[in-house]
Amino acid sequence: MRPRRGGTIVSFDPLYAYDVHDISKRINDSFDDVMRETRNNMDEFVWKHIRSIDELGEVRMKAMRAFLKDYPQGKAERRYLPESAPILSFPDKSFDLCVCSHFLFLYSDHLDHDFHIDAISELCRVSREIRIFPLLQLGSVPSPHVQAVNEHFRTREYDVMQVQVPYEFQRGGNKMLRIKRFKQ
């Protein structure tokens, strides 16, 4: 979708190799499972910004409909690219800011320490600053990889900072990791 404040946004995900029909089907096929899992784990969430399971479903589907409406044009304009960390095809410093939301750290049981280091190193290569949110794994548990990632990048000319954010949906998920290279 077009940014509201100007600039250019590029989103990458292996899912973007598929057409709008296939993505829409995947969204619809997984919706009930996602909502059931959320309902089964309601205590892992803060019901402040989104007040109920039903409202969560409405918010998610509204966002999905907006995305699906924009997707064909965005794909043609190369705003949605089928890229996959830890190896990206972008030239060095292609972006001012890279935001990774609900991927790194979230799947700490499935993506090991080396994957996190490699993926974040690649994001640092293509962007001047990266932000990763949240710092939790599934189950609203702190990711075991956060401390190791902090230490790894602090010893390699990066400014690494955990920043509290004003949004929390996963209980305890109100921090992001910001990494910037000291020498730009």
Secondary structure, 3 states (H helix, E strand, C coil): CCCCCCCCCCEECHHHHCCHHHHHHHHHHHHHHHHHHHHHCHHHECCCCCCCHHHHHHHHHHHHHHHHHHHHHHHHCCCEECCECCECCCCCCCEEEEEEECCCCCCCCCCCHHHHHHHHHHHHHHEEEEEEECCEECCCEECCCHHHHHHHHHCCCEEEEEEECCCCCECCCCEEEEEEECCC
